[in-house]
Amino acid sequence: MTPVPTPPYRVPDFCPDCREKFLAVVGWIAPALESTLSPAPPEPITTPEDTLRRAGISSERQAVYQRRLSSLLAGRK
């Protein structure tokens, strides 16, 4: 695990005018950094069979198509 870096500046280091701007920038950047650094949920895996099933093509029809295609590629009819 990597150590948490110490920020180079603290809020009291800024003059009152700059302090307000500093806090505004930090408030704007922090959520963006947090969403960037947090791991994204894994994407679901969609198989070709799932796509055909959603399109209403049955597994029997898929099997017939695959046999015909295999026969054509093998040079048989």
C-alpha positions in Angstrom: 0.0 0.0 0.0 1.3 3.4 -1.0 1.7 6.1 1.7 -0.7 9.0 1.7 1.2 12.1 0.5 1.3 15.1 2.8 -0.2 18.1 1.0 2.2 21.0 0.4 -0.2 23.6 1.7 -2.6 24.0 4.6 -5.6 26.3 4.6 -4.1 28.6 7.2 -1.1 29.2 4.9 -3.3 31.3 2.6 -4.4 34.9 3.1 -8.1 35.4 3.7 -8.9 36.3 0.0 -6.9 33.4 -1.4 -8.2 31.0 1.2 -11.7 31.3 -0.2 -10.5 30.6 -3.7 -8.3 27.7 -2.5 -11.3 26.0 -0.7 -13.5 26.6 -3.8 -10.9 24.9 -6.1 -10.4 22.0 -3.7 -14.2 21.6 -3.4 -14.4 21.4 -7.2 -11.4 19.1 -7.8 -12.0 16.6 -4.9 -15.2 14.9 -6.3 -13.6 14.6 -9.7 -10.4 13.0 -8.3 -12.5 10.7 -6.1 -14.5 9.4 -9.0 -11.4 9.0 -11.2 -9.5 7.1 -8.5 -12.3 4.8 -7.4 -12.5 1.5 -9.4 -15.2 1.2 -12.0 -17.7 -1.7 -11.7 -16.8 -4.6 -14.0 -18.6 -4.5 -17.4 -20.9 -7.4 -18.0 -19.8 -9.9 -20.5 -22.1 -10.4 -23.5 -21.7 -13.6 -25.5 -22.9 -13.9 -29.1 -25.4 -16.5 -27.8 -26.8 -13.9 -25.4 -27.2 -11.4 -28.3 -29.0 -14.0 -30.5 -31.2 -15.0 -27.6 -32.2 -11.4 -26.9 -33.0 -11.1 -30.6 -35.5 -14.0 -30.3 -33.3 -16.6 -32.1 -33.6 -20.0 -30.3 -30.7 -22.2 -29.5 -32.0 -24.8 -31.9 -32.0 -22.3 -34.7 -28.5 -21.3 -33.8 -27.4 -24.9 -33.9 -28.9 -25.4 -37.4 -27.2 -22.3 -38.7 -23.8 -23.4 -37.2 -24.1 -26.8 -38.8 -25.0 -25.3 -42.2 -22.1 -22.9 -42.0 -19.7 -25.6 -41.0 -20.8 -27.7 -43.9 -20.3 -24.9 -46.4 -16.8 -24.1 -45.0 -15.9 -27.8 -45.2 -17.0 -27.9 -48.9 -20.0 -30.1 -48.3 -23.6 -29.4 -49.1 
